[in-house]
Each structure stands twice: as structure tokens, then as C-alpha cells.
Amino acid sequence: MLCCIAALTILKQLSAQSANTPVSARYAGMATTGVVLSDAGSGFHNQAGLAYLPDFSLSVHYENHFIIPENSIKALTAGIPVMKGTVGLNYSLFGYTKYFESRTGLAFGKPFGNRFAAGIQINYLMIHQPSGYGNMHAVVPEGGILAQPLDGFYIGFHIFNPVRQHFPQSHEQKIPSVLQIGIGYRIIDNVFLSVEAEKESEEKQVIKAGFEYEMIRNFNLRLGVSTAEISRYAFGIGYAFKRINLDFALSHHPWLGFTPYTTLGYTMDREP
């Protein structure tokens, strides 16, 4: 009985956090320490990372929290380099037919020299509720910066919903504000470490650490640990074959078990 009550409480918290969930198996395998990383998933974690994408990229993502289909997240991301930076498009869907939360984002990341970048994103959030309750909508901004003061050393900062907006249809339905700051260090060419602090409004601060190791060419091993209630330990692998990237991760909750994550990415090389 106690386990059931705990499960319902945690799943309710998960639903409230889905507006800022970093949807990427790469991030998940490193306990979501992605604020200093740069790839197509940056539109969900730090839009400044989009600035360094050299080519068009596309990814699809699926995660199933605690192997409960009603608590799955599906997502699609795209990065489109343009003359002054990179445009990012992303969409995520959490829930099931009778209740779901969706997020649609339009982002832009711009480099300022070789060691600093900034990005911003506008999100359209929607909550679909059972008949009679009505749907809720909101437009929420977010943004971040990414700096490389020294070779191999990175500092990232990201904020979601900085002015603590709520859904206009219901003042009681709050949209959490989330602040993240992290550092990353590439010890050698094939080893990367990252540490990140995250503070969500009305929640305890979370400290996370991640590790990525290229064991053999194009094959990565990832590990992560976090003080979060939802996922404390994480493991992941990733493989790149030509233009295709496939990433898989598992995170573990001590009571509710495992959550699997899968991301498939494609990068289109620019014509010479």
C-alpha cells in the first residue's frame, strides 16, 4: 500500500516536471548532465549548444518511465544551421489519450567567437485534460549560455520559465521554473566529465555528475549519478555509424525500478 502511494506521488511530480524534461538518451545516461553538451538535444537542455551544430541534424526519442506506457515521453528534435547560427525545432509529448502534456519549441543558438554562445527558445505548452476540465495553454521562454574559457573546459547556464509563469486558465496549475548551471571537462580526447546543479522552484536542489568514455572508435559508455528523487543512478551506451547515432540508457529509482531511454539521430553532411 505504501509503495502504491509513493508511486502515485512520484508520478504526479514527474507530470509536473515534463515541461522541462531533457529528452535525450545521451543526457539520460549521464544523469541528465547536459547543460554543457552540444547536439540536437540542446533545444531541450541548453539552447546555446545549438550554436555549434555544423550540419542539419534530426533525432527521435522515446522513454518509458518505470515501464508504464501512460508515463512515456515521445520527442522529435531538429537543428538547422543558418548564416548567423542554428535554428532548433523540438516537440515532446507526455502521457496518454485522456491526459497528456505537449511542448512545442522554436529556438535559436548563436556563437560569439569560438568560446562563447547564447541561445533562446519560445515554448508553447499544452495540457489536455479529461472532458469537462478543459485544456490549458501557455507560452513560456527559456534560454542559456555556453562558454569555453579554456581548451577542454566548459561552463553552461540554463533557465526555464524565468518569470514563473502559470497557465492563464488556472492560477493553481503552476509551471515550474528551473535553473541549471554546470561545468564539463574533457580530460583526454575520449573522456568527458560533467557536474551540474539544478534548482526547480519549490523543490530541493539536485546535484548530478556524468561520465562519457569513448571505449573504441564511435562507441561510447556513459554513467551518471544524481541526488534527484526520480532517477538516482544511470547507465548508457551510444554508437555512431556514418550519419546515424543510436543511444540507449537506463536510469533507476530505488522503489519503482528502471526507466529505459532510446534516441535515434541522423546528421546530414553539408555538400562540399
Contacts in CASP RR format, 6 or more apart in sequence:
PFRMAT RR
TARGET T0000
AUTHOR 0000-0000-0000
METHOD contacts of the structure
MODEL  1
MLCCIAALTILKQLSAQSANTPVSARYAGMATTGVVLSDAGSGFHNQAGL
AYLPDFSLSVHYENHFIIPENSIKALTAGIPVMKGTVGLNYSLFGYTKYF
ESRTGLAFGKPFGNRFAAGIQINYLMIHQPSGYGNMHAVVPEGGILAQPL
DGFYIGFHIFNPVRQHFPQSHEQKIPSVLQIGIGYRIIDNVFLSVEAEKE
SEEKQVIKAGFEYEMIRNFNLRLGVSTAEISRYAFGIGYAFKRINLDFAL
SHHPWLGFTPYTTLGYTMDREP
3 255 0 8 1.000
6 255 0 8 1.000
6 256 0 8 1.000
7 66 0 8 1.000
7 255 0 8 1.000
7 256 0 8 1.000
10 229 0 8 1.000
10 230 0 8 1.000
10 253 0 8 1.000
10 255 0 8 1.000
10 256 0 8 1.000
11 65 0 8 1.000
11 66 0 8 1.000
11 68 0 8 1.000
11 71 0 8 1.000
13 229 0 8 1.000
13 230 0 8 1.000
14 65 0 8 1.000
14 71 0 8 1.000
14 230 0 8 1.000
15 71 0 8 1.000
15 94 0 8 1.000
15 95 0 8 1.000
15 101 0 8 1.000
16 174 0 8 1.000
16 176 0 8 1.000
17 176 0 8 1.000
17 200 0 8 1.000
17 230 0 8 1.000
18 73 0 8 1.000
18 92 0 8 1.000
18 94 0 8 1.000
18 101 0 8 1.000
18 103 0 8 1.000
19 101 0 8 1.000
19 103 0 8 1.000
19 123 0 8 1.000
19 125 0 8 1.000
19 140 0 8 1.000
19 160 0 8 1.000
19 161 0 8 1.000
19 175 0 8 1.000
19 176 0 8 1.000
20 44 0 8 1.000
20 142 0 8 1.000
20 160 0 8 1.000
20 161 0 8 1.000
20 176 0 8 1.000
20 178 0 8 1.000
21 44 0 8 1.000
21 73 0 8 1.000
21 92 0 8 1.000
21 94 0 8 1.000
22 28 0 8 1.000
22 32 0 8 1.000
22 34 0 8 1.000
22 41 0 8 1.000
22 44 0 8 1.000
22 45 0 8 1.000
23 41 0 8 1.000
23 44 0 8 1.000
23 61 0 8 1.000
23 63 0 8 1.000
23 73 0 8 1.000
23 75 0 8 1.000
23 77 0 8 1.000
23 92 0 8 1.000
23 263 0 8 1.000
24 34 0 8 1.000
24 39 0 8 1.000
24 41 0 8 1.000
24 44 0 8 1.000
24 45 0 8 1.000
24 59 0 8 1.000
24 61 0 8 1.000
24 247 0 8 1.000
24 261 0 8 1.000
24 263 0 8 1.000
25 61 0 8 1.000
25 63 0 8 1.000
25 236 0 8 1.000
25 238 0 8 1.000
25 247 0 8 1.000
25 248 0 8 1.000
25 249 0 8 1.000
25 261 0 8 1.000
25 262 0 8 1.000
25 263 0 8 1.000
26 37 0 8 1.000
26 39 0 8 1.000
26 212 0 8 1.000
26 222 0 8 1.000
26 238 0 8 1.000
26 247 0 8 1.000
26 249 0 8 1.000
26 263 0 8 1.000
27 33 0 8 1.000
27 34 0 8 1.000
27 37 0 8 1.000
27 41 0 8 1.000
27 45 0 8 1.000
28 63 0 8 1.000
28 231 0 8 1.000
28 234 0 8 1.000
28 236 0 8 1.000
28 249 0 8 1.000
28 251 0 8 1.000
28 259 0 8 1.000
28 261 0 8 1.000
29 210 0 8 1.000
29 222 0 8 1.000
29 223 0 8 1.000
29 224 0 8 1.000
29 234 0 8 1.000
29 235 0 8 1.000
29 236 0 8 1.000
29 249 0 8 1.000
29 250 0 8 1.000
29 251 0 8 1.000
29 261 0 8 1.000
30 194 0 8 1.000
30 208 0 8 1.000
30 210 0 8 1.000
30 211 0 8 1.000
30 212 0 8 1.000
30 222 0 8 1.000
30 223 0 8 1.000
30 224 0 8 1.000
30 234 0 8 1.000
30 236 0 8 1.000
31 208 0 8 1.000
31 209 0 8 1.000
31 210 0 8 1.000
31 224 0 8 1.000
31 225 0 8 1.000
31 226 0 8 1.000
31 228 0 8 1.000
31 231 0 8 1.000
31 233 0 8 1.000
31 234 0 8 1.000
31 251 0 8 1.000
32 45 0 8 1.000
32 196 0 8 1.000
32 208 0 8 1.000
32 226 0 8 1.000
32 231 0 8 1.000
32 234 0 8 1.000
33 182 0 8 1.000
33 194 0 8 1.000
33 195 0 8 1.000
33 196 0 8 1.000
33 208 0 8 1.000
33 209 0 8 1.000
33 210 0 8 1.000
33 224 0 8 1.000
34 45 0 8 1.000
34 46 0 8 1.000
34 194 0 8 1.000
34 196 0 8 1.000
35 45 0 8 1.000
35 46 0 8 1.000
35 156 0 8 1.000
35 157 0 8 1.000
35 158 0 8 1.000
35 180 0 8 1.000
35 181 0 8 1.000
35 182 0 8 1.000
35 196 0 8 1.000
36 46 0 8 1.000
36 146 0 8 1.000
36 154 0 8 1.000
36 155 0 8 1.000
36 156 0 8 1.000
36 182 0 8 1.000
36 183 0 8 1.000
36 184 0 8 1.000
36 194 0 8 1.000
36 196 0 8 1.000
37 45 0 8 1.000
37 46 0 8 1.000
37 49 0 8 1.000
37 194 0 8 1.000
38 49 0 8 1.000
38 50 0 8 1.000
38 51 0 8 1.000
38 52 0 8 1.000
38 53 0 8 1.000
38 146 0 8 1.000
39 49 0 8 1.000
39 53 0 8 1.000
39 57 0 8 1.000
40 53 0 8 1.000
40 57 0 8 1.000
40 58 0 8 1.000
40 59 0 8 1.000
40 77 0 8 1.000
40 78 0 8 1.000
40 79 0 8 1.000
40 265 0 8 1.000
41 59 0 8 1.000
41 77 0 8 1.000
41 90 0 8 1.000
42 48 0 8 1.000
42 49 0 8 1.000
42 50 0 8 1.000
42 53 0 8 1.000
43 49 0 8 1.000
43 50 0 8 1.000
43 77 0 8 1.000
43 88 0 8 1.000
43 90 0 8 1.000
43 105 0 8 1.000
43 107 0 8 1.000
43 121 0 8 1.000
44 75 0 8 1.000
44 77 0 8 1.000
44 90 0 8 1.000
44 92 0 8 1.000
45 158 0 8 1.000
45 180 0 8 1.000
46 119 0 8 1.000
46 143 0 8 1.000
46 144 0 8 1.000
46 146 0 8 1.000
46 156 0 8 1.000
46 157 0 8 1.000
46 158 0 8 1.000
46 180 0 8 1.000
47 88 0 8 1.000
47 107 0 8 1.000
47 108 0 8 1.000
47 109 0 8 1.000
47 119 0 8 1.000
47 120 0 8 1.000
47 121 0 8 1.000
47 142 0 8 1.000
47 143 0 8 1.000
47 144 0 8 1.000
47 158 0 8 1.000
48 109 0 8 1.000
48 117 0 8 1.000
48 118 0 8 1.000
48 119 0 8 1.000
48 143 0 8 1.000
48 144 0 8 1.000
48 145 0 8 1.000
48 146 0 8 1.000
48 156 0 8 1.000
48 158 0 8 1.000
49 109 0 8 1.000
49 117 0 8 1.000
49 119 0 8 1.000
49 146 0 8 1.000
50 79 0 8 1.000
50 85 0 8 1.000
50 86 0 8 1.000
50 87 0 8 1.000
50 88 0 8 1.000
50 107 0 8 1.000
50 108 0 8 1.000
50 109 0 8 1.000
50 119 0 8 1.000
51 85 0 8 1.000
51 86 0 8 1.000
51 109 0 8 1.000
51 110 0 8 1.000
51 111 0 8 1.000
51 117 0 8 1.000
51 118 0 8 1.000
51 119 0 8 1.000
51 146 0 8 1.000
52 86 0 8 1.000
52 111 0 8 1.000
52 117 0 8 1.000
52 146 0 8 1.000
53 79 0 8 1.000
53 81 0 8 1.000
53 86 0 8 1.000
54 81 0 8 1.000
54 270 0 8 1.000
55 81 0 8 1.000
55 267 0 8 1.000
55 268 0 8 1.000
55 269 0 8 1.000
55 270 0 8 1.000
56 78 0 8 1.000
56 79 0 8 1.000
56 80 0 8 1.000
56 81 0 8 1.000
56 267 0 8 1.000
56 268 0 8 1.000
56 270 0 8 1.000
57 77 0 8 1.000
57 78 0 8 1.000
57 79 0 8 1.000
57 265 0 8 1.000
57 266 0 8 1.000
57 267 0 8 1.000
57 268 0 8 1.000
58 76 0 8 1.000
58 77 0 8 1.000
58 78 0 8 1.000
58 79 0 8 1.000
58 265 0 8 1.000
58 266 0 8 1.000
58 267 0 8 1.000
58 268 0 8 1.000
59 76 0 8 1.000
59 77 0 8 1.000
59 78 0 8 1.000
59 245 0 8 1.000
59 263 0 8 1.000
59 264 0 8 1.000
59 265 0 8 1.000
59 266 0 8 1.000
60 74 0 8 1.000
60 75 0 8 1.000
60 76 0 8 1.000
60 263 0 8 1.000
60 264 0 8 1.000
60 265 0 8 1.000
61 73 0 8 1.000
61 74 0 8 1.000
61 75 0 8 1.000
61 76 0 8 1.000
61 77 0 8 1.000
61 261 0 8 1.000
61 262 0 8 1.000
61 263 0 8 1.000
61 264 0 8 1.000
62 72 0 8 1.000
62 73 0 8 1.000
62 74 0 8 1.000
62 75 0 8 1.000
62 261 0 8 1.000
62 262 0 8 1.000
62 263 0 8 1.000
63 72 0 8 1.000
63 73 0 8 1.000
63 259 0 8 1.000
63 260 0 8 1.000
63 261 0 8 1.000
63 262 0 8 1.000
64 71 0 8 1.000
64 72 0 8 1.000
64 259 0 8 1.000
64 260 0 8 1.000
65 71 0 8 1.000
65 72 0 8 1.000
65 73 0 8 1.000
65 259 0 8 1.000
66 253 0 8 1.000
66 256 0 8 1.000
66 257 0 8 1.000
66 258 0 8 1.000
66 259 0 8 1.000
67 257 0 8 1.000
67 258 0 8 1.000
67 259 0 8 1.000
67 260 0 8 1.000
69 96 0 8 1.000
70 95 0 8 1.000
70 96 0 8 1.000
71 94 0 8 1.000
71 95 0 8 1.000
72 94 0 8 1.000
72 95 0 8 1.000
73 92 0 8 1.000
73 93 0 8 1.000
73 94 0 8 1.000
73 95 0 8 1.000
74 92 0 8 1.000
74 93 0 8 1.000
75 90 0 8 1.000
75 91 0 8 1.000
75 92 0 8 1.000
75 93 0 8 1.000
76 90 0 8 1.000
76 91 0 8 1.000
76 92 0 8 1.000
77 88 0 8 1.000
77 89 0 8 1.000
77 90 0 8 1.000
77 91 0 8 1.000
78 88 0 8 1.000
78 89 0 8 1.000
78 90 0 8 1.000
79 86 0 8 1.000
79 87 0 8 1.000
79 88 0 8 1.000
79 89 0 8 1.000
80 86 0 8 1.000
80 87 0 8 1.000
80 88 0 8 1.000
80 89 0 8 1.000
81 87 0 8 1.000
84 110 0 8 1.000
85 108 0 8 1.000
85 109 0 8 1.000
85 110 0 8 1.000
85 111 0 8 1.000
86 108 0 8 1.000
86 109 0 8 1.000
86 110 0 8 1.000
87 106 0 8 1.000
87 107 0 8 1.000
87 108 0 8 1.000
87 109 0 8 1.000
88 105 0 8 1.000
88 106 0 8 1.000
88 107 0 8 1.000
88 108 0 8 1.000
88 109 0 8 1.000
88 121 0 8 1.000
89 105 0 8 1.000
89 106 0 8 1.000
89 107 0 8 1.000
90 103 0 8 1.000
90 104 0 8 1.000
90 105 0 8 1.000
90 107 0 8 1.000
91 102 0 8 1.000
91 103 0 8 1.000
91 104 0 8 1.000
91 105 0 8 1.000
92 102 0 8 1.000
92 103 0 8 1.000
93 100 0 8 1.000
93 101 0 8 1.000
93 102 0 8 1.000
94 100 0 8 1.000
94 101 0 8 1.000
94 102 0 8 1.000
95 101 0 8 1.000
98 130 0 8 1.000
99 127 0 8 1.000
99 128 0 8 1.000
99 129 0 8 1.000
99 130 0 8 1.000
100 127 0 8 1.000
100 128 0 8 1.000
101 125 0 8 1.000
101 126 0 8 1.000
101 127 0 8 1.000
101 128 0 8 1.000
102 125 0 8 1.000
102 126 0 8 1.000
102 128 0 8 1.000
103 123 0 8 1.000
103 124 0 8 1.000
103 125 0 8 1.000
103 126 0 8 1.000
104 123 0 8 1.000
104 124 0 8 1.000
105 121 0 8 1.000
105 122 0 8 1.000
105 123 0 8 1.000
105 124 0 8 1.000
106 121 0 8 1.000
106 122 0 8 1.000
107 119 0 8 1.000
107 120 0 8 1.000
107 121 0 8 1.000
107 122 0 8 1.000
108 119 0 8 1.000
108 120 0 8 1.000
108 121 0 8 1.000
109 117 0 8 1.000
109 118 0 8 1.000
109 119 0 8 1.000
109 120 0 8 1.000
110 117 0 8 1.000
110 118 0 8 1.000
110 119 0 8 1.000
111 117 0 8 1.000
112 118 0 8 1.000
114 148 0 8 1.000
115 147 0 8 1.000
115 148 0 8 1.000
115 149 0 8 1.000
116 145 0 8 1.000
116 146 0 8 1.000
116 147 0 8 1.000
116 148 0 8 1.000
117 145 0 8 1.000
117 146 0 8 1.000
117 147 0 8 1.000
118 143 0 8 1.000
118 144 0 8 1.000
118 145 0 8 1.000
118 146 0 8 1.000
119 143 0 8 1.000
119 144 0 8 1.000
119 145 0 8 1.000
120 141 0 8 1.000
120 142 0 8 1.000
120 143 0 8 1.000
120 144 0 8 1.000
121 141 0 8 1.000
121 142 0 8 1.000
121 143 0 8 1.000
122 139 0 8 1.000
122 140 0 8 1.000
122 141 0 8 1.000
123 139 0 8 1.000
123 140 0 8 1.000
123 141 0 8 1.000
123 142 0 8 1.000
124 137 0 8 1.000
124 138 0 8 1.000
124 139 0 8 1.000
125 137 0 8 1.000
125 138 0 8 1.000
125 139 0 8 1.000
125 140 0 8 1.000
125 167 0 8 1.000
125 175 0 8 1.000
126 135 0 8 1.000
126 136 0 8 1.000
126 137 0 8 1.000
127 135 0 8 1.000
127 136 0 8 1.000
127 137 0 8 1.000
127 167 0 8 1.000
127 173 0 8 1.000
128 135 0 8 1.000
129 135 0 8 1.000
129 136 0 8 1.000
134 169 0 8 1.000
135 169 0 8 1.000
136 167 0 8 1.000
136 168 0 8 1.000
136 169 0 8 1.000
136 170 0 8 1.000
136 173 0 8 1.000
137 167 0 8 1.000
137 168 0 8 1.000
137 169 0 8 1.000
138 165 0 8 1.000
138 166 0 8 1.000
138 167 0 8 1.000
138 168 0 8 1.000
138 175 0 8 1.000
140 160 0 8 1.000
140 161 0 8 1.000
140 165 0 8 1.000
140 175 0 8 1.000
141 161 0 8 1.000
141 162 0 8 1.000
142 158 0 8 1.000
142 159 0 8 1.000
142 160 0 8 1.000
142 161 0 8 1.000
142 162 0 8 1.000
143 158 0 8 1.000
143 159 0 8 1.000
143 160 0 8 1.000
144 156 0 8 1.000
144 157 0 8 1.000
144 158 0 8 1.000
144 159 0 8 1.000
145 156 0 8 1.000
145 157 0 8 1.000
146 154 0 8 1.000
146 155 0 8 1.000
146 156 0 8 1.000
146 157 0 8 1.000
147 154 0 8 1.000
147 155 0 8 1.000
147 156 0 8 1.000
148 154 0 8 1.000
148 155 0 8 1.000
149 155 0 8 1.000
152 184 0 8 1.000
152 185 0 8 1.000
152 186 0 8 1.000
153 183 0 8 1.000
153 184 0 8 1.000
153 185 0 8 1.000
153 186 0 8 1.000
154 183 0 8 1.000
154 184 0 8 1.000
154 185 0 8 1.000
155 181 0 8 1.000
155 182 0 8 1.000
155 183 0 8 1.000
155 184 0 8 1.000
156 180 0 8 1.000
156 181 0 8 1.000
156 182 0 8 1.000
156 183 0 8 1.000
157 180 0 8 1.000
157 181 0 8 1.000
157 182 0 8 1.000
158 178 0 8 1.000
158 179 0 8 1.000
158 180 0 8 1.000
158 181 0 8 1.000
159 177 0 8 1.000
159 178 0 8 1.000
159 179 0 8 1.000
159 180 0 8 1.000
160 176 0 8 1.000
160 177 0 8 1.000
160 178 0 8 1.000
160 179 0 8 1.000
161 175 0 8 1.000
161 176 0 8 1.000
161 177 0 8 1.000
161 178 0 8 1.000
162 177 0 8 1.000
163 177 0 8 1.000
164 174 0 8 1.000
164 175 0 8 1.000
164 177 0 8 1.000
164 201 0 8 1.000
165 175 0 8 1.000
166 173 0 8 1.000
166 174 0 8 1.000
166 175 0 8 1.000
167 173 0 8 1.000
167 175 0 8 1.000
174 201 0 8 1.000
176 200 0 8 1.000
176 201 0 8 1.000
176 202 0 8 1.000
176 203 0 8 1.000
177 200 0 8 1.000
177 201 0 8 1.000
178 198 0 8 1.000
178 199 0 8 1.000
178 200 0 8 1.000
178 201 0 8 1.000
179 198 0 8 1.000
179 199 0 8 1.000
179 200 0 8 1.000
180 196 0 8 1.000
180 197 0 8 1.000
180 198 0 8 1.000
180 199 0 8 1.000
181 196 0 8 1.000
181 197 0 8 1.000
182 194 0 8 1.000
182 195 0 8 1.000
182 196 0 8 1.000
182 197 0 8 1.000
183 194 0 8 1.000
183 195 0 8 1.000
183 196 0 8 1.000
184 192 0 8 1.000
184 193 0 8 1.000
184 194 0 8 1.000
184 195 0 8 1.000
185 192 0 8 1.000
185 193 0 8 1.000
185 194 0 8 1.000
186 192 0 8 1.000
187 193 0 8 1.000
189 214 0 8 1.000
190 213 0 8 1.000
190 214 0 8 1.000
190 215 0 8 1.000
191 211 0 8 1.000
191 212 0 8 1.000
191 213 0 8 1.000
191 214 0 8 1.000
192 211 0 8 1.000
192 212 0 8 1.000
192 213 0 8 1.000
193 209 0 8 1.000
193 210 0 8 1.000
193 211 0 8 1.000
194 209 0 8 1.000
194 210 0 8 1.000
194 211 0 8 1.000
194 212 0 8 1.000
195 207 0 8 1.000
195 208 0 8 1.000
195 209 0 8 1.000
195 210 0 8 1.000
196 207 0 8 1.000
196 208 0 8 1.000
196 209 0 8 1.000
197 205 0 8 1.000
197 206 0 8 1.000
197 207 0 8 1.000
197 208 0 8 1.000
198 205 0 8 1.000
198 206 0 8 1.000
198 207 0 8 1.000
198 208 0 8 1.000
199 205 0 8 1.000
199 206 0 8 1.000
200 206 0 8 1.000
204 227 0 8 1.000
206 226 0 8 1.000
206 227 0 8 1.000
206 228 0 8 1.000
207 226 0 8 1.000
207 227 0 8 1.000
208 224 0 8 1.000
208 225 0 8 1.000
208 226 0 8 1.000
208 227 0 8 1.000
208 228 0 8 1.000
209 224 0 8 1.000
209 225 0 8 1.000
209 226 0 8 1.000
210 222 0 8 1.000
210 223 0 8 1.000
210 224 0 8 1.000
210 225 0 8 1.000
211 222 0 8 1.000
211 223 0 8 1.000
211 224 0 8 1.000
212 220 0 8 1.000
212 221 0 8 1.000
212 222 0 8 1.000
213 220 0 8 1.000
213 221 0 8 1.000
213 222 0 8 1.000
214 220 0 8 1.000
215 221 0 8 1.000
218 239 0 8 1.000
218 240 0 8 1.000
218 241 0 8 1.000
219 237 0 8 1.000
219 238 0 8 1.000
219 239 0 8 1.000
220 237 0 8 1.000
220 238 0 8 1.000
220 239 0 8 1.000
221 236 0 8 1.000
221 237 0 8 1.000
222 234 0 8 1.000
222 235 0 8 1.000
222 236 0 8 1.000
222 237 0 8 1.000
222 238 0 8 1.000
222 249 0 8 1.000
223 234 0 8 1.000
223 235 0 8 1.000
223 236 0 8 1.000
224 233 0 8 1.000
224 234 0 8 1.000
224 235 0 8 1.000
225 232 0 8 1.000
225 233 0 8 1.000
225 234 0 8 1.000
226 232 0 8 1.000
226 233 0 8 1.000
226 234 0 8 1.000
229 253 0 8 1.000
230 251 0 8 1.000
230 253 0 8 1.000
231 251 0 8 1.000
231 252 0 8 1.000
231 253 0 8 1.000
231 259 0 8 1.000
232 251 0 8 1.000
232 252 0 8 1.000
232 253 0 8 1.000
232 254 0 8 1.000
233 251 0 8 1.000
233 252 0 8 1.000
234 249 0 8 1.000
234 250 0 8 1.000
234 251 0 8 1.000
234 252 0 8 1.000
235 249 0 8 1.000
235 250 0 8 1.000
235 251 0 8 1.000
236 247 0 8 1.000
236 248 0 8 1.000
236 249 0 8 1.000
236 250 0 8 1.000
237 247 0 8 1.000
237 248 0 8 1.000
237 249 0 8 1.000
238 245 0 8 1.000
238 246 0 8 1.000
238 247 0 8 1.000
238 248 0 8 1.000
239 245 0 8 1.000
239 246 0 8 1.000
239 247 0 8 1.000
240 246 0 8 1.000
243 266 0 8 1.000
243 267 0 8 1.000
243 268 0 8 1.000
243 269 0 8 1.000
244 264 0 8 1.000
244 265 0 8 1.000
244 266 0 8 1.000
245 263 0 8 1.000
245 264 0 8 1.000
245 265 0 8 1.000
245 266 0 8 1.000
245 267 0 8 1.000
246 262 0 8 1.000
246 263 0 8 1.000
246 264 0 8 1.000
246 265 0 8 1.000
247 261 0 8 1.000
247 262 0 8 1.000
247 263 0 8 1.000
247 264 0 8 1.000
248 260 0 8 1.000
248 261 0 8 1.000
248 262 0 8 1.000
248 263 0 8 1.000
249 260 0 8 1.000
249 261 0 8 1.000
250 258 0 8 1.000
250 259 0 8 1.000
250 260 0 8 1.000
250 261 0 8 1.000
251 258 0 8 1.000
251 259 0 8 1.000
251 261 0 8 1.000
252 258 0 8 1.000
252 259 0 8 1.000
253 259 0 8 1.000
END
